[in-house]
Amino acid sequence: MEAKRDRVTQHEFRHDRHTVSLLTDHLVFSPKYRRKVLLGEVAEAAEEIIRETCNELDIEVIDLAVNVDHVHLFIKYPPKYSVSWIAKRIKGRSSKLLRDRFPQLKE
């Protein structure tokens, strides 16, 4: 009996004008000193901001989990972006918007 293999299907590939790609990454972000600040409204706002940012950048969020002291983000992204560039955009925007919305986070 042959074991089933998980295979990537053709529809999972990203087809652009000159490229075919399947770029995925698992990112983990944590607040400074791994403080437990991602609770309640802050956690909901963080998830919303991250999803909006990814949507604007044409990045597909495969999975997103906001924990009290870190965020797991699994994404599929276009080849025009580097992982470091994506992380910088998501972390920078979410940090600024969360600190603007919740002043107690600035401490």
C-alpha positions as a Python dict, from the first residue, in 0.01 Angstrom:
ca = {
    (1, 'M'): (0, 0, 0),
    (2, 'E'): (146, 331, -105),
    (3, 'A'): (150, 611, 151),
    (4, 'K'): (-30, 928, 53),
    (5, 'R'): (195, 1225, -11),
    (6, 'D'): (96, 1582, 48),
    (7, 'R'): (148, 1746, -287),
    (8, 'V'): (126, 2104, -387),
    (9, 'T'): (-151, 2144, -640),
    (10, 'Q'): (-126, 2369, -942),
    (11, 'H'): (-379, 2620, -805),
    (12, 'E'): (-158, 2689, -502),
    (13, 'F'): (117, 2839, -717),
    (14, 'R'): (123, 3213, -773),
    (15, 'H'): (128, 3289, -1147),
    (16, 'D'): (258, 3631, -1247),
    (17, 'R'): (358, 3761, -1590),
    (18, 'H'): (707, 3612, -1587),
    (19, 'T'): (719, 3389, -1280),
    (20, 'V'): (554, 3097, -1111),
    (21, 'S'): (618, 3078, -739),
    (22, 'L'): (507, 2936, -409),
    (23, 'L'): (677, 3138, -136),
    (24, 'T'): (560, 3083, 219),
    (25, 'D'): (705, 3177, 554),
    (26, 'H'): (629, 3143, 922),
    (27, 'L'): (700, 3464, 1114),
    (28, 'V'): (692, 3512, 1491),
    (29, 'F'): (674, 3863, 1637),
    (30, 'S'): (701, 3950, 2005),
    (31, 'P'): (665, 4276, 2199),
    (32, 'K'): (970, 4434, 2359),
    (33, 'Y'): (1089, 4221, 2653),
    (34, 'R'): (817, 3972, 2557),
    (35, 'R'): (567, 4165, 2768),
    (36, 'K'): (220, 4014, 2797),
    (37, 'V'): (31, 4302, 2633),
    (38, 'L'): (-160, 4128, 2353),
    (39, 'L'): (-485, 4081, 2545),
    (40, 'G'): (-849, 4166, 2471),
    (41, 'E'): (-895, 4472, 2249),
    (42, 'V'): (-521, 4503, 2187),
    (43, 'A'): (-507, 4146, 2051),
    (44, 'E'): (-812, 4205, 1831),
    (45, 'A'): (-667, 4531, 1698),
    (46, 'A'): (-330, 4364, 1632),
    (47, 'E'): (-494, 4089, 1429),
    (48, 'E'): (-700, 4341, 1231),
    (49, 'I'): (-397, 4561, 1157),
    (50, 'I'): (-183, 4265, 1048),
    (51, 'R'): (-456, 4132, 818),
    (52, 'E'): (-513, 4478, 663),
    (53, 'T'): (-141, 4529, 608),
    (54, 'C'): (-102, 4189, 442),
    (55, 'N'): (-407, 4250, 224),
    (56, 'E'): (-268, 4586, 105),
    (57, 'L'): (63, 4418, 14),
    (58, 'D'): (-104, 4127, -173),
    (59, 'I'): (15, 3882, 92),
    (60, 'E'): (-212, 3588, 173),
    (61, 'V'): (-250, 3510, 543),
    (62, 'I'): (-265, 3132, 573),
    (63, 'D'): (-273, 3131, 953),
    (64, 'L'): (-256, 3399, 1221),
    (65, 'A'): (-250, 3341, 1597),
    (66, 'V'): (-220, 3623, 1850),
    (67, 'N'): (-97, 3502, 2190),
    (68, 'V'): (-45, 3718, 2499),
    (69, 'D'): (328, 3769, 2437),
    (70, 'H'): (381, 3686, 2068),
    (71, 'V'): (215, 3654, 1727),
    (72, 'H'): (248, 3362, 1484),
    (73, 'L'): (194, 3452, 1120),
    (74, 'F'): (207, 3204, 829),
    (75, 'I'): (196, 3379, 492),
    (76, 'K'): (218, 3324, 117),
    (77, 'Y'): (382, 3621, -52),
    (78, 'P'): (484, 3744, -399),
    (79, 'P'): (847, 3715, -513),
    (80, 'K'): (886, 4093, -540),
    (81, 'Y'): (919, 4115, -158),
    (82, 'S'): (1188, 3982, 73),
    (83, 'V'): (1093, 3829, 406),
    (84, 'S'): (1284, 4100, 593),
    (85, 'W'): (1097, 4373, 403),
    (86, 'I'): (761, 4209, 482),
    (87, 'A'): (847, 4172, 851),
    (88, 'K'): (960, 4534, 871),
    (89, 'R'): (635, 4661, 714),
    (90, 'I'): (407, 4448, 930),
    (91, 'K'): (594, 4514, 1256),
    (92, 'G'): (641, 4885, 1191),
    (93, 'R'): (282, 4957, 1094),
    (94, 'S'): (125, 4742, 1366),
    (95, 'S'): (351, 4889, 1634),
    (96, 'K'): (273, 5248, 1538),
    (97, 'L'): (-102, 5197, 1503),
    (98, 'L'): (-130, 4998, 1827),
    (99, 'R'): (67, 5260, 2024),
    (100, 'D'): (-150, 5538, 1876),
    (101, 'R'): (-472, 5354, 1964),
    (102, 'F'): (-359, 5228, 2307),
    (103, 'P'): (-134, 5490, 2476),
    (104, 'Q'): (-62, 5257, 2771),
    (105, 'L'): (158, 5049, 2536),
    (106, 'K'): (413, 5331, 2506),
    (107, 'E'): (556, 5260, 2853),
}
